[in-house]
Amino acid sequence: MEFISERVSIEQGEGRLSVVICARPAKGRQALLIAWVLAWIVCGALILIERSKVPEGDPLRQYLLAFLAFWLYFMVQTGRAALWRLKGFEVWRVKDGRLTIKNSTFGLGRATEYFAENIKALGLLKLDRTAWKWQWNESLWVIGGERLGFEHLGRKVVFGKNLSEEEARKLVPLLKHALRFERKG
């Protein structure tokens, strides 16, 4: 096993390539994310307590209920991102003529397979760093930040969550070589 960085490991063998990308951010960012999730939980609990104090027929109860529905939606999204950042891995495997990509949290996740013959235009994504979408994808509380992509049967597939430019540039030739080898085999 070799390491491209402290977060990205590669294992190559005869007829296979395996890449594991750890989703953990730096310690300071981890602490910030945990603090954010805890603060979000406390805010929701306080709103729920205040809603229970409002008398029955008061329109404020309905407003607070709608507020709590939005709060719950964002709590689920932020909670999933926190679990991903703290215990998540992205795993790629090229073997038996297939590229398998799996997003794994606590070892659980669904693997998606792509036949090597159908993969076209594999490479780095063109990112506009001034765009709002790029800023959102790079934020700590969402699962995103893909750097690589390809076309499979007319559909665009993106992967390589939270890779740096350097890590992505090192992985593309390895992945292309492994896929070329699988197409010949």
C-alpha positions as CSV (number, residue, x, y, z in Angstrom):
1,M,0.0,0.0,0.0
2,E,1.3,3.4,-0.9
3,F,0.1,6.9,0.2
4,I,-0.4,9.9,-2.0
5,S,-1.2,12.0,1.0
6,E,-2.2,11.4,4.6
7,R,-5.8,11.0,3.4
8,V,-5.4,9.0,0.2
9,S,-4.0,5.5,-0.1
10,I,-3.5,3.3,-3.1
11,E,-3.2,-0.5,-3.4
12,Q,-2.2,-2.0,-6.7
13,G,-2.0,-5.6,-7.5
14,E,-2.2,-7.8,-10.5
15,G,-5.3,-6.8,-12.4
16,R,-6.7,-4.5,-9.7
17,L,-6.4,-1.0,-8.3
18,S,-7.9,0.1,-5.0
19,V,-8.1,3.7,-3.8
20,V,-9.3,4.8,-0.4
21,I,-10.0,8.5,0.4
22,C,-10.6,9.4,4.0
23,A,-13.1,12.2,4.5
24,R,-11.7,13.5,7.8
25,P,-10.8,17.2,7.8
26,A,-8.1,18.7,10.0
27,K,-8.6,18.6,13.8
28,G,-9.6,22.3,14.0
29,R,-12.2,21.8,11.3
30,Q,-13.5,18.7,13.0
31,A,-14.0,20.6,16.3
32,L,-15.8,23.4,14.4
33,L,-18.1,20.9,12.8
34,I,-18.9,19.2,16.1
35,A,-19.5,22.5,17.7
36,W,-21.8,23.5,14.9
37,V,-23.9,20.3,15.2
38,L,-24.2,20.6,18.9
39,A,-25.2,24.3,18.7
40,W,-27.8,23.3,16.1
41,I,-29.2,20.6,18.4
42,V,-29.4,23.1,21.3
43,C,-31.2,25.7,19.2
44,G,-33.8,23.1,18.1
45,A,-34.3,22.0,21.6
46,L,-34.8,25.5,22.8
47,I,-37.3,26.3,20.1
48,L,-39.2,23.1,20.9
49,I,-39.3,24.0,24.6
50,E,-40.6,27.5,23.8
51,R,-43.2,26.1,21.5
52,S,-44.6,23.9,24.3
53,K,-45.0,27.1,26.4
54,V,-47.1,28.9,23.8
55,P,-50.9,28.5,24.4
56,E,-53.0,26.2,22.1
57,G,-54.7,28.4,19.5
58,D,-51.9,30.9,19.2
59,P,-50.6,31.3,15.6
60,L,-47.1,31.3,16.9
61,R,-47.3,27.6,17.5
62,Q,-47.9,26.9,13.8
63,Y,-45.0,29.2,12.9
64,L,-42.7,27.4,15.3
65,L,-43.8,24.1,14.0
66,A,-42.9,25.1,10.4
67,F,-39.6,26.5,11.8
68,L,-38.9,23.1,13.4
69,A,-39.7,21.3,10.2
70,F,-37.0,23.3,8.4
71,W,-34.7,22.9,11.4
72,L,-35.1,19.1,11.3
73,Y,-34.3,19.0,7.5
74,F,-31.1,20.9,8.0
75,M,-30.3,18.9,11.1
76,V,-30.5,15.6,9.1
77,Q,-28.3,17.1,6.3
78,T,-25.7,18.5,8.7
79,G,-25.8,15.3,10.8
80,R,-25.1,13.2,7.7
81,A,-22.3,15.5,6.6
82,A,-20.8,15.3,10.1
83,L,-20.9,11.5,10.1
84,W,-19.3,11.5,6.7
85,R,-16.6,13.9,7.7
86,L,-15.8,12.0,10.9
87,K,-16.2,8.3,9.9
88,G,-16.5,8.3,6.1
89,F,-14.4,6.9,3.3
90,E,-14.7,6.9,-0.5
91,V,-13.5,3.7,-2.0
92,W,-12.7,3.0,-5.7
93,R,-11.8,-0.4,-7.1
94,V,-10.9,-1.3,-10.6
95,K,-11.2,-5.1,-11.0
96,D,-12.7,-7.6,-13.4
97,G,-13.5,-5.0,-16.1
98,R,-15.4,-2.7,-13.7
99,L,-14.9,0.5,-11.8
100,T,-16.7,0.3,-8.4
101,I,-17.3,3.5,-6.4
102,K,-18.5,3.3,-2.8
103,N,-19.2,6.0,-0.3
104,S,-18.8,4.3,3.0
105,T,-19.8,5.5,6.5
106,F,-19.1,3.1,9.4
107,G,-18.4,0.5,6.6
108,L,-21.9,0.9,5.3
109,G,-22.8,2.3,1.9
110,R,-24.0,1.4,-1.6
111,A,-21.4,0.5,-4.2
112,T,-22.1,1.6,-7.8
113,E,-20.4,-0.4,-10.6
114,Y,-19.4,1.0,-14.1
115,F,-18.1,-1.2,-16.9
116,A,-14.7,-0.1,-18.0
117,E,-15.7,-0.3,-21.7
118,N,-18.4,2.3,-21.2
119,I,-16.3,4.9,-19.3
120,K,-15.4,7.9,-21.5
121,A,-13.7,11.3,-20.9
122,L,-12.3,10.5,-17.5
123,G,-10.5,13.5,-16.0
124,L,-10.5,16.5,-13.7
125,L,-13.6,18.6,-13.5
126,K,-13.5,22.2,-14.7
127,L,-14.3,24.2,-11.6
128,D,-15.2,27.8,-11.4
129,R,-13.8,28.9,-8.0
130,T,-15.7,32.2,-8.1
131,A,-19.1,30.4,-8.4
132,W,-21.5,30.1,-5.5
133,K,-21.9,26.4,-6.2
134,W,-18.2,25.7,-5.8
135,Q,-18.2,27.6,-2.5
136,W,-21.2,25.6,-1.2
137,N,-19.6,22.3,-2.3
138,E,-16.4,23.1,-0.4
139,S,-18.2,23.9,2.8
140,L,-17.7,21.7,5.8
141,W,-21.4,20.8,6.4
142,V,-22.2,19.3,3.0
143,I,-21.1,16.1,1.4
144,G,-19.5,17.2,-1.9
145,G,-16.4,18.6,-3.3
146,E,-16.0,16.1,-6.2
147,R,-12.9,16.7,-8.3
148,L,-13.0,13.9,-10.9
149,G,-15.6,12.8,-13.4
150,F,-16.4,10.7,-16.5
151,E,-19.2,9.9,-18.8
152,H,-20.9,6.5,-18.6
153,L,-23.6,5.6,-21.1
154,G,-24.4,9.3,-21.7
155,R,-24.6,10.2,-18.0
156,K,-22.1,12.3,-16.1
157,V,-20.6,10.7,-13.0
158,V,-18.6,12.8,-10.5
159,F,-16.5,11.4,-7.7
160,G,-13.3,12.1,-5.7
161,K,-14.8,13.9,-2.8
162,N,-12.6,16.5,-1.1
163,L,-9.5,15.7,-3.1
164,S,-7.0,18.5,-3.4
165,E,-5.9,19.5,-6.9
166,E,-2.5,17.8,-6.4
167,E,-4.1,14.5,-5.2
168,A,-6.6,14.5,-8.1
169,R,-3.8,15.1,-10.6
170,K,-1.8,12.2,-9.2
171,L,-4.8,9.8,-9.3
172,V,-6.1,10.5,-12.8
173,P,-3.2,8.8,-14.6
174,L,-3.3,5.8,-12.3
175,L,-7.0,5.4,-12.8
176,K,-6.7,5.8,-16.6
177,H,-4.0,3.2,-16.7
178,A,-6.0,0.7,-14.7
179,L,-9.1,1.2,-16.8
180,R,-7.0,0.8,-20.0
181,F,-5.6,-2.5,-18.6
182,E,-9.1,-3.7,-17.8
183,R,-10.4,-2.9,-21.3
184,K,-7.6,-4.9,-22.9
185,G,-8.3,-7.8,-20.5
